[in-house]
Amino acid sequence: MKLRSSIKVDGQEVKQLSLSEPTVGKMKRAEEVEGEISQTIALISVCANITEKEVSCLKTRDFGRVDKAVRLFFNATDGAE
C-alpha cells in the first residue's frame, strides 16, 4: 500500500507498506492492548511487519487508509457462511 508521506522503517525511508493477513493469535494479542487507537497500532504493526513506534509515525491520513486496508482482512464476504 502506497503512503502519502514516507516513514522510517529500520532506518530507511519507505513510501509503501506490504500488508499480510494476521493470524488469530496476533489478532488476540492486539486486542489485549488497552485503547482503540493502541489496538489499531498493534494490529497494523503485525500486518505490516513494522514496529508500533514506526506505525505511530504515520500521518493521520495514511494511518486511516492503512487501518481501513487492514480491516478488509476481517470482511467475511469470500463465500463463507
C-alpha positions as CSV (number, residue, x, y, z in Angstrom):
1,M,0.0,0.0,0.0
2,K,1.4,3.4,-1.0
3,L,1.8,6.1,1.6
4,R,1.2,9.8,1.0
5,S,4.1,10.6,3.4
6,S,7.2,8.4,3.9
7,I,8.2,7.0,7.3
8,K,11.4,5.4,8.5
9,V,11.4,1.7,8.9
10,D,14.7,0.1,10.1
11,G,16.3,3.5,9.4
12,Q,15.2,3.5,5.7
13,E,12.6,6.0,4.3
14,V,9.7,4.0,2.9
15,K,6.6,5.2,1.0
16,Q,5.0,1.8,0.7
17,L,3.9,-0.9,3.2
18,S,3.2,-4.5,2.4
19,L,0.3,-5.9,4.5
20,S,-0.3,-9.5,5.3
21,E,-3.3,-11.2,6.9
22,P,-2.8,-11.6,10.6
23,T,-3.1,-14.9,12.4
24,V,-5.9,-15.3,15.1
25,G,-3.1,-15.3,17.7
26,K,-1.7,-12.0,16.5
27,M,-5.2,-10.5,16.5
28,K,-5.8,-11.7,20.1
29,R,-2.5,-10.1,21.2
30,A,-3.5,-6.8,19.5
31,E,-6.9,-6.9,21.3
32,E,-5.2,-7.2,24.7
33,V,-3.8,-3.7,24.3
34,E,-5.9,-1.1,26.0
35,G,-7.4,1.7,23.9
36,E,-8.9,1.6,20.4
37,I,-6.0,3.6,18.8
38,S,-3.4,1.5,20.6
39,Q,-5.2,-1.7,19.4
40,T,-5.2,-0.4,15.8
41,I,-1.5,0.5,16.1
42,A,-0.7,-3.0,17.3
43,L,-2.7,-4.6,14.5
44,I,-1.2,-2.5,11.8
45,S,2.2,-3.4,13.3
46,V,1.7,-7.1,12.9
47,C,0.1,-6.8,9.4
48,A,2.8,-4.5,8.1
49,N,5.7,-6.2,9.9
50,I,6.9,-2.9,11.4
51,T,7.2,-1.7,15.0
52,E,4.4,0.1,16.8
53,K,6.8,3.1,17.1
54,E,7.1,3.1,13.3
55,V,3.3,2.8,12.9
56,S,3.0,5.8,15.3
57,C,5.0,7.9,12.8
58,L,2.3,7.5,10.1
59,K,0.5,10.8,9.2
60,T,-3.2,10.8,10.1
61,R,-4.5,10.2,6.5
62,D,-2.0,7.3,5.9
63,F,-2.9,5.8,9.3
64,G,-6.6,5.9,8.4
65,R,-6.0,4.4,4.9
66,V,-3.8,1.6,6.3
67,D,-6.3,0.9,9.1
68,K,-9.1,0.6,6.5
69,A,-7.0,-1.8,4.4
70,V,-6.2,-4.0,7.5
71,R,-9.8,-4.2,8.4
72,L,-10.6,-5.7,5.0
73,F,-8.9,-8.9,6.3
74,F,-11.9,-9.2,8.7
75,N,-14.5,-8.9,5.9
76,A,-16.0,-12.4,5.6
77,T,-17.6,-12.0,2.2
78,D,-15.4,-14.6,0.4
79,G,-18.2,-17.2,0.4
80,A,-18.0,-18.3,4.0
81,E,-21.3,-18.5,5.8
